[in-house]
Amino acid sequence: MNETQPPTPHDALELLLAGNRRFVSGTPEHPNQDATRRTEIAPSQQPFAVLFGCSDSRLAAEIIFDRGLGDLFVVRTAGHVAGAEALGSIEYGVSVLDAPLVVVLGHDSCGAIAAACAAADGGTVPGGFVRDVVERVTPSVLAARAAGRGTAEEILAEHIEHTVDLLLERSRALAERVAAGRLGVVGLSYRLADGSAQLVAARGLDAAVPTAS
């Protein structure tokens, strides 16, 4: 990546997906993970993407996308639920650090989605602040089922896309950059078994969207 010329939203997505392909194939390059890179970025950071993902321990962003120090500005919450703190962090990565891409990263076998499905079926809702997470995921479950999409994969895709749209609805800073062609916001679905990230939603990108396969 040319440090003097930040990538376009499309280029940033291709950098991520190319790294994921290396991870899946077992040929990671581990870029930007040495002492030289550490020294280089100590004065400032210029990440090429903001990654808003689930907190699941199996979704370590720099590993599954084969990136290194200073590449990704990572924000993670259980079920990638977007409260004020998460939105503020994402806006910081875009408005202050000028990242051209925001990625919402969900995954299969998500505990937050499973708990929301159980709650929607009349099961016990967790207590404490976990309840808040479940309640924020439940609308995605209900929307998917109302549209006749009730499989686990379909509900996951609905929740990822719902989060993508929620970011743009709630954040004027993000929406304005998308409208100006300066930002892309995409949703990726990660498969735990094979490590692949599949594109399920894209906003603000040109028609030639790269694929993970």
WOGISUL-V115702 format. One record per backbone hydrogen bond with DSSP energy under -0.5 kcal/mol. NH is the residue of the N-H (numbers start at 0). CO is the residue of the C=O. If there is no record, write none. Layout:
nh->NH co->CO
nh->NH co->CO
This chain:
nh->2 co->0
nh->4 co->1
nh->11 co->7
nh->12 co->8
nh->13 co->9
nh->14 co->10
nh->15 co->11
nh->16 co->12
nh->17 co->13
nh->18 co->14
nh->19 co->15
nh->20 co->16
nh->21 co->17
nh->22 co->18
nh->23 co->19
nh->24 co->20
nh->25 co->21
nh->25 co->22
nh->26 co->21
nh->32 co->29
nh->37 co->33
nh->38 co->34
nh->39 co->35
nh->40 co->36
nh->41 co->37
nh->41 co->38
nh->47 co->70
nh->48 co->70
nh->49 co->100
nh->50 co->48
nh->50 co->72
nh->51 co->49
nh->51 co->102
nh->52 co->50
nh->52 co->74
nh->53 co->104
nh->54 co->76
nh->58 co->55
nh->60 co->58
nh->62 co->59
nh->63 co->59
nh->64 co->60
nh->65 co->62
nh->66 co->61
nh->68 co->31
nh->70 co->67
nh->71 co->67
nh->72 co->48
nh->73 co->71
nh->74 co->50
nh->76 co->52
nh->79 co->76
nh->80 co->77
nh->82 co->80
nh->86 co->82
nh->87 co->83
nh->88 co->84
nh->89 co->85
nh->90 co->86
nh->91 co->87
nh->92 co->88
nh->93 co->89
nh->94 co->90
nh->95 co->90
nh->95 co->91
nh->96 co->91
nh->97 co->93
nh->98 co->92
nh->101 co->183
nh->102 co->49
nh->103 co->185
nh->104 co->51
nh->104 co->102
nh->105 co->103
nh->105 co->187
nh->107 co->189
nh->113 co->109
nh->114 co->110
nh->115 co->111
nh->116 co->112
nh->117 co->113
nh->118 co->114
nh->119 co->115
nh->120 co->116
nh->121 co->118
nh->122 co->117
nh->129 co->126
nh->130 co->126
nh->130 co->127
nh->132 co->128
nh->133 co->129
nh->134 co->130
nh->135 co->131
nh->136 co->132
nh->137 co->133
nh->138 co->134
nh->139 co->136
nh->140 co->136
nh->141 co->137
nh->142 co->138
nh->143 co->139
nh->144 co->140
nh->145 co->141
nh->146 co->142
nh->147 co->144
nh->148 co->143
nh->149 co->147
nh->154 co->150
nh->155 co->151
nh->156 co->152
nh->157 co->153
nh->158 co->154
nh->159 co->155
nh->160 co->156
nh->161 co->157
nh->162 co->158
nh->163 co->159
nh->164 co->160
nh->165 co->161
nh->166 co->162
nh->167 co->163
nh->168 co->164
nh->169 co->165
nh->170 co->166
nh->171 co->169
nh->174 co->170
nh->175 co->171
nh->176 co->172
nh->177 co->173
nh->178 co->174
nh->179 co->175
nh->180 co->177
nh->181 co->176
nh->182 co->176
nh->183 co->99
nh->184 co->202
nh->185 co->101
nh->186 co->200
nh->187 co->103
nh->188 co->197
nh->189 co->105
nh->189 co->187
nh->190 co->195
nh->191 co->189
nh->194 co->190
nh->197 co->188
nh->197 co->195
nh->199 co->186
nh->200 co->186
nh->202 co->184
nh->208 co->206
